[in-house]
Structures are given as structure tokens and as C-alpha cells.
Amino acid sequence: MGDSVRRAIAEQIDPITEATLFVADHASHLATVVRPALAKGKMVISDRYSDSRYAYQSVTLQKIIPDPEAWLRAMHNGWSIPPDRTFLCVLPVDEALSRLKPDSQREHFERREVLEKVQNNYLSYARNEPDRFVIVDAMLPSETVAKFVADAIREMWIAGKKRKK
């Protein structure tokens, strides 16, 4: 499914088809990776998940679908697994843009106006679910960010094992 999503982005397919392909990719990921791992008692770490769909596709679907975020959430309702914890790496949009490929090689998600709205969406989710979201200052050195996240995950794993005893 990931190849289909990448091809759709490269071909600049319409936003509704693109969003449904992202949802299909998520469903495939759940079926082939997440659910089997959880069934074995494993911890699953994902670099993107349903929040990214809500944050990004609700922006690209503006003026196409009324209340695109509600539409996207409804598509996930009943089968998607909410994450226990989300590490939200935040940095100024200008800094994010400076870390990307040159303008001519960027995807439509990588434009300033899109990234500003996406970041606002993520920050809103974090405000609404403060127990799940951990805000991470992505301006810190990458080693510091990686250590912070790894230590937090390790603590969650140990705490989860202690609760099961």
C-alpha cells in the first residue's frame, strides 16, 4: 500500500483518493504489523500514525469536504487502534522548511501554508489529549531528542510490565 500512496502523491492524484489511500495503508499496517505484534505482547513504535492523517489530510481536503477532520476520524472509527503515547516533535516551520529538499522537489505537503496548518492541528490535538501527547523540542540536538524519546519509551515499557505482574 505504501507504494500506491507514494505513486499517488507523485502523480498529484485528487485529495480524496489520496486520503483514502492513506487510510488503506494504515489498515494494512494494522493488519500486518500492529495487531500481530500486540497479540504477542510486543510494543509497537510507529513514526507516523492516524494523527498524521488527521493533521495533514484535513488540510488538503479543506474546501473539498465539509469538516474533513470529522470525515477522516469517522473513517477510522471502530477499527483503528489509538496510540498510548505520541511524541510530537515540534520546531518552527521555517526550520522545518530549511531541512527539506529544494522547493522544486518538495511534495505538496511540504509548503509553508500547509505545514503551518498541520502544525496547528497537531498542537490542538496535544492540547486536547495532554496525557497522550509528549511535546518534544525538535530544535534540540538529534542525539538529545533520540535519548529523551528512547528513555521515555523504556520507562513506559517497564511501567507496563510492572502493571501486568
Order of alpha helices (4+ residues) and beta strands (2+ residues): alpha-alpha-alpha-alpha-alpha-beta-alpha-alpha-beta-alpha
